[in-house]
Amino acid sequence: LGAIYSLNGESVYKYPVSSISVRTTRDIRVPGQELNFLDNDNFLLSFRRGRNDRMIYYHKTQVEMHHELDNHISFKLGFKKETLNPGGLLLFPSNNDGVRMDKISTTALTGIFRWAPGEKIYQGKRFRRIINTGMPVFSLSGEVGMKDVLGGDYSYQRFIFTANKRFFMSQLGFSDVLFESGIQFGKVPYPLMMIHRANQTYAYQANSFNLMNTM
């Protein structure tokens, strides 16, 4: 469930966007799996390699402001509260008292800075398509967890930098190259750490390790 409000009087799809959104989500996800174009409940994801018996139930509520500039610099600033529960055979670690946790709660500030110099887009009424001209795209995302704020259990800081570029190789086609590096501070249980992206479906995922099992 969600709502979005335009701050500049234009459509929330029209470039440049300036909006604020509120969303609440209850869903299931597989630790380390990032889907580019599909939802977790897509029928095609029922066909997988190996066993798929570890998952997380989550409830997330998020408020986010999105602002784009004419020079293709954009940023998002947000606040989120999230609750995680283990599902299937997945078990959360024990707390300091030796009792296994059945819930992890976080409260965090989030932010994403994106710079795409020379980017070209095809703008529709309710969609946008990026035309890849080979120019690099840089982004820096951050998340700051706040302990004891609205029930947050942990204090942590996470930062991830990505850079991607398409190289055109004449008759050989093209090659997409992605560089990603991240760092995280603070002591947290493994579901809150950066888990390597695996893929046990039969669909190729560009930013995942397609021959690696989950976790």
C-alpha positions as a Markdown table, in Angstrom:
| # | Residue | x | y | z |
|---|---|---|---|---|
| 1 | Leu | 0.0 | 0.0 | 0.0 |
| 2 | Gly | 1.4 | 3.4 | -0.9 |
| 3 | Ala | 0.8 | 6.9 | -1.9 |
| 4 | Ile | 2.9 | 9.5 | -3.7 |
| 5 | Tyr | 2.6 | 13.3 | -4.0 |
| 6 | Ser | 4.2 | 15.5 | -6.6 |
| 7 | Leu | 6.0 | 18.5 | -5.1 |
| 8 | Asn | 6.4 | 20.4 | -8.4 |
| 9 | Gly | 2.9 | 20.1 | -9.8 |
| 10 | Glu | 4.0 | 17.7 | -12.6 |
| 11 | Ser | 3.3 | 14.0 | -13.1 |
| 12 | Val | 5.3 | 11.8 | -10.7 |
| 13 | Tyr | 6.7 | 10.1 | -13.9 |
| 14 | Lys | 7.8 | 13.2 | -15.8 |
| 15 | Tyr | 11.5 | 14.2 | -15.7 |
| 16 | Pro | 12.7 | 15.8 | -13.5 |
| 17 | Val | 10.7 | 14.3 | -10.7 |
| 18 | Ser | 10.2 | 16.0 | -7.3 |
| 19 | Ser | 8.0 | 13.9 | -5.0 |
| 20 | Ile | 7.4 | 12.4 | -1.6 |
| 21 | Ser | 6.0 | 8.9 | -1.0 |
| 22 | Val | 4.7 | 6.8 | 1.8 |
| 23 | Arg | 4.7 | 3.0 | 1.5 |
| 24 | Thr | 4.0 | 0.0 | 3.8 |
| 25 | Thr | 4.8 | -3.5 | 2.6 |
| 26 | Arg | 4.3 | -7.0 | 4.0 |
| 27 | Asp | 6.1 | -9.6 | 1.9 |
| 28 | Ile | 8.6 | -12.5 | 1.7 |
| 29 | Arg | 12.1 | -12.3 | 0.5 |
| 30 | Val | 15.0 | -14.7 | 0.1 |
| 31 | Pro | 18.2 | -13.5 | 1.9 |
| 32 | Gly | 20.7 | -12.2 | -0.7 |
| 33 | Gln | 18.3 | -12.4 | -3.7 |
| 34 | Glu | 17.7 | -9.2 | -5.6 |
| 35 | Leu | 15.2 | -9.4 | -8.5 |
| 36 | Asn | 15.6 | -6.8 | -11.2 |
| 37 | Phe | 12.3 | -7.1 | -13.0 |
| 38 | Leu | 10.1 | -9.6 | -11.1 |
| 39 | Asp | 8.3 | -9.7 | -7.7 |
| 40 | Asn | 9.1 | -12.5 | -5.2 |
| 41 | Asp | 5.6 | -14.0 | -5.8 |
| 42 | Asn | 6.1 | -14.3 | -9.6 |
| 43 | Phe | 5.0 | -17.8 | -10.9 |
| 44 | Leu | 8.2 | -18.2 | -12.9 |
| 45 | Leu | 10.2 | -18.1 | -9.6 |
| 46 | Ser | 8.6 | -21.4 | -8.6 |
| 47 | Phe | 11.1 | -23.2 | -10.8 |
| 48 | Arg | 14.5 | -23.2 | -9.0 |
| 49 | Arg | 17.7 | -25.1 | -8.7 |
| 50 | Gly | 18.2 | -26.9 | -5.4 |
| 51 | Arg | 16.2 | -26.2 | -2.2 |
| 52 | Asn | 14.3 | -23.0 | -1.5 |
| 53 | Asp | 13.5 | -23.4 | 2.2 |
| 54 | Arg | 15.0 | -20.3 | 3.8 |
| 55 | Met | 13.2 | -17.0 | 3.7 |
| 56 | Ile | 12.4 | -13.9 | 5.6 |
| 57 | Tyr | 8.9 | -12.4 | 6.3 |
| 58 | Tyr | 9.2 | -8.6 | 6.5 |
| 59 | His | 7.0 | -5.6 | 7.3 |
| 60 | Lys | 8.5 | -2.3 | 6.1 |
| 61 | Thr | 7.1 | 1.2 | 6.4 |
| 62 | Gln | 9.0 | 3.9 | 4.6 |
| 63 | Val | 8.7 | 7.7 | 3.9 |
| 64 | Glu | 10.9 | 8.9 | 1.0 |
| 65 | Met | 11.6 | 12.1 | -0.8 |
| 66 | His | 12.8 | 11.9 | -4.4 |
| 67 | His | 14.3 | 14.9 | -6.2 |
| 68 | Glu | 15.9 | 15.1 | -9.7 |
| 69 | Leu | 17.9 | 18.0 | -11.2 |
| 70 | Asp | 18.2 | 18.9 | -14.9 |
| 71 | Asn | 21.8 | 17.8 | -15.0 |
| 72 | His | 20.8 | 14.2 | -14.2 |
| 73 | Ile | 21.8 | 14.4 | -10.6 |
| 74 | Ser | 19.2 | 12.9 | -8.3 |
| 75 | Phe | 18.9 | 12.0 | -4.7 |
| 76 | Lys | 16.5 | 10.2 | -2.4 |
| 77 | Leu | 16.2 | 10.8 | 1.3 |
| 78 | Gly | 14.1 | 8.5 | 3.5 |
| 79 | Phe | 13.1 | 7.1 | 6.8 |
| 80 | Lys | 12.1 | 3.5 | 7.3 |
| 81 | Lys | 11.0 | 1.1 | 10.0 |
| 82 | Glu | 11.3 | -2.7 | 9.3 |
| 83 | Thr | 10.5 | -5.9 | 11.2 |
| 84 | Leu | 12.0 | -9.2 | 10.1 |
| 85 | Asn | 10.8 | -12.7 | 11.0 |
| 86 | Pro | 12.5 | -16.0 | 10.0 |
| 87 | Gly | 10.6 | -18.4 | 7.7 |
| 88 | Gly | 11.1 | -22.0 | 6.6 |
| 89 | Leu | 14.3 | -23.6 | 8.0 |
| 90 | Leu | 15.9 | -20.2 | 8.5 |
| 91 | Leu | 16.9 | -19.4 | 12.1 |
| 92 | Phe | 18.0 | -16.1 | 13.5 |
| 93 | Pro | 21.0 | -16.1 | 15.9 |
| 94 | Ser | 20.8 | -15.9 | 19.6 |
| 95 | Asn | 20.8 | -12.7 | 21.6 |
| 96 | Asn | 23.1 | -11.8 | 24.5 |
| 97 | Asp | 21.1 | -13.9 | 26.9 |
| 98 | Gly | 21.5 | -17.0 | 24.7 |
| 99 | Val | 17.8 | -17.0 | 23.6 |
| 100 | Arg | 17.3 | -17.4 | 19.9 |
| 101 | Met | 15.6 | -14.3 | 18.3 |
| 102 | Asp | 12.3 | -14.7 | 16.5 |
| 103 | Lys | 12.2 | -11.0 | 15.4 |
| 104 | Ile | 14.6 | -8.3 | 14.3 |
| 105 | Ser | 13.5 | -4.6 | 14.3 |
| 106 | Thr | 15.3 | -1.7 | 12.7 |
| 107 | Thr | 14.7 | 2.0 | 12.4 |
| 108 | Ala | 17.0 | 3.8 | 9.9 |
| 109 | Leu | 17.6 | 6.8 | 7.8 |
| 110 | Thr | 18.3 | 6.1 | 4.1 |
| 111 | Gly | 19.8 | 8.0 | 1.2 |
| 112 | Ile | 20.8 | 7.5 | -2.4 |
| 113 | Phe | 22.8 | 9.9 | -4.5 |
| 114 | Arg | 22.9 | 9.2 | -8.3 |
| 115 | Trp | 24.8 | 11.0 | -11.1 |
| 116 | Ala | 24.3 | 10.0 | -14.7 |
| 117 | Pro | 26.2 | 12.5 | -16.9 |
| 118 | Gly | 24.9 | 12.6 | -20.5 |
| 119 | Glu | 22.1 | 10.2 | -19.8 |
| 120 | Lys | 19.2 | 10.0 | -22.3 |
| 121 | Ile | 15.7 | 8.8 | -21.5 |
| 122 | Tyr | 12.5 | 8.0 | -23.4 |
| 123 | Gln | 9.7 | 9.5 | -21.4 |
| 124 | Gly | 6.2 | 8.0 | -21.6 |
| 125 | Lys | 3.0 | 9.1 | -19.8 |
| 126 | Arg | 3.4 | 6.5 | -17.0 |
| 127 | Phe | 6.9 | 5.1 | -17.6 |
| 128 | Arg | 10.5 | 6.0 | -18.4 |
| 129 | Arg | 13.1 | 4.0 | -20.4 |
| 130 | Ile | 16.8 | 4.8 | -20.1 |
| 131 | Ile | 18.7 | 4.8 | -23.5 |
| 132 | Asn | 22.1 | 3.4 | -22.8 |
| 133 | Thr | 24.6 | 5.6 | -24.7 |
| 134 | Gly | 27.7 | 4.2 | -23.0 |
| 135 | Met | 28.1 | 7.0 | -20.5 |
| 136 | Pro | 29.0 | 6.0 | -16.9 |
| 137 | Val | 26.5 | 6.1 | -14.0 |
| 138 | Phe | 27.6 | 6.6 | -10.4 |
| 139 | Ser | 25.6 | 6.1 | -7.3 |
| 140 | Leu | 26.2 | 6.2 | -3.5 |
| 141 | Ser | 23.7 | 4.8 | -1.1 |
| 142 | Gly | 23.7 | 4.9 | 2.7 |
| 143 | Glu | 21.7 | 3.6 | 5.6 |
| 144 | Val | 22.1 | 4.6 | 9.2 |
| 145 | Gly | 20.4 | 2.4 | 11.8 |
| 146 | Met | 19.2 | 4.0 | 15.0 |
| 147 | Lys | 18.9 | 1.9 | 18.2 |
| 148 | Asp | 16.1 | 2.6 | 20.6 |
| 149 | Val | 14.3 | 4.8 | 18.1 |
| 150 | Leu | 10.7 | 3.5 | 17.5 |
| 151 | Gly | 11.8 | 0.1 | 18.6 |
| 152 | Gly | 15.0 | -0.2 | 16.6 |
| 153 | Asp | 17.3 | -2.9 | 18.0 |
| 154 | Tyr | 20.6 | -1.9 | 16.4 |
| 155 | Ser | 22.9 | 1.0 | 15.6 |
| 156 | Tyr | 24.8 | 0.6 | 12.3 |
| 157 | Gln | 26.0 | 2.5 | 9.2 |
| 158 | Arg | 26.2 | 1.0 | 5.7 |
| 159 | Phe | 27.5 | 2.7 | 2.6 |
| 160 | Ile | 27.6 | 1.2 | -1.0 |
| 161 | Phe | 29.2 | 2.8 | -4.0 |
| 162 | Thr | 28.4 | 1.6 | -7.6 |
| 163 | Ala | 29.7 | 2.6 | -11.0 |
| 164 | Asn | 28.5 | 1.0 | -14.3 |
| 165 | Lys | 29.3 | 1.6 | -17.9 |
| 166 | Arg | 28.5 | 0.0 | -21.2 |
| 167 | Phe | 31.4 | -0.5 | -23.7 |
| 168 | Phe | 30.5 | -0.9 | -27.3 |
| 169 | Met | 32.7 | -3.4 | -29.1 |
| 170 | Ser | 31.9 | -2.9 | -32.8 |
| 171 | Gln | 30.9 | -6.2 | -34.4 |
| 172 | Leu | 31.2 | -8.1 | -31.1 |
| 173 | Gly | 28.3 | -6.2 | -29.6 |
| 174 | Phe | 28.7 | -4.6 | -26.2 |
| 175 | Ser | 29.8 | -5.3 | -22.7 |
| 176 | Asp | 28.2 | -4.0 | -19.4 |
| 177 | Val | 30.7 | -3.5 | -16.6 |
| 178 | Leu | 29.6 | -2.9 | -13.0 |
| 179 | Phe | 31.9 | -2.0 | -10.1 |
| 180 | Glu | 30.4 | -2.2 | -6.6 |
| 181 | Ser | 32.1 | -1.7 | -3.2 |
| 182 | Gly | 30.5 | -1.4 | 0.3 |
| 183 | Ile | 31.4 | -1.1 | 3.9 |
| 184 | Gln | 29.3 | -1.5 | 7.1 |
| 185 | Phe | 30.0 | -0.4 | 10.6 |
| 186 | Gly | 28.3 | -1.7 | 13.8 |
| 187 | Lys | 27.6 | -5.1 | 15.3 |
| 188 | Val | 24.5 | -6.6 | 13.8 |
| 189 | Pro | 23.1 | -10.2 | 13.2 |
| 190 | Tyr | 23.7 | -11.6 | 9.8 |
| 191 | Pro | 20.2 | -10.8 | 8.3 |
| 192 | Leu | 21.3 | -7.1 | 8.5 |
| 193 | Met | 24.7 | -7.6 | 6.9 |
| 194 | Met | 25.5 | -7.3 | 3.2 |
| 195 | Ile | 24.7 | -10.8 | 1.9 |
| 196 | His | 26.2 | -11.8 | -1.4 |
| 197 | Arg | 23.5 | -11.9 | -4.1 |
| 198 | Ala | 22.8 | -15.4 | -5.3 |
| 199 | Asn | 20.4 | -16.8 | -7.9 |
| 200 | Gln | 18.8 | -20.2 | -7.8 |
| 201 | Thr | 16.2 | -19.5 | -10.4 |
| 202 | Tyr | 16.6 | -20.4 | -14.1 |
| 203 | Ala | 16.4 | -16.7 | -15.2 |
| 204 | Tyr | 19.7 | -14.9 | -15.6 |
| 205 | Gln | 20.2 | -11.9 | -13.1 |
| 206 | Ala | 22.8 | -9.4 | -14.3 |
| 207 | Asn | 23.9 | -8.4 | -10.8 |
| 208 | Ser | 23.9 | -11.8 | -9.1 |
| 209 | Phe | 26.2 | -14.7 | -8.8 |
| 210 | Asn | 24.1 | -17.1 | -11.0 |
| 211 | Leu | 26.0 | -20.3 | -10.0 |
| 212 | Met | 25.9 | -19.7 | -6.3 |
| 213 | Asn | 23.2 | -21.0 | -3.9 |
| 214 | Thr | 21.4 | -18.7 | -1.5 |
| 215 | Met | 23.5 | -17.7 | 1.6 |
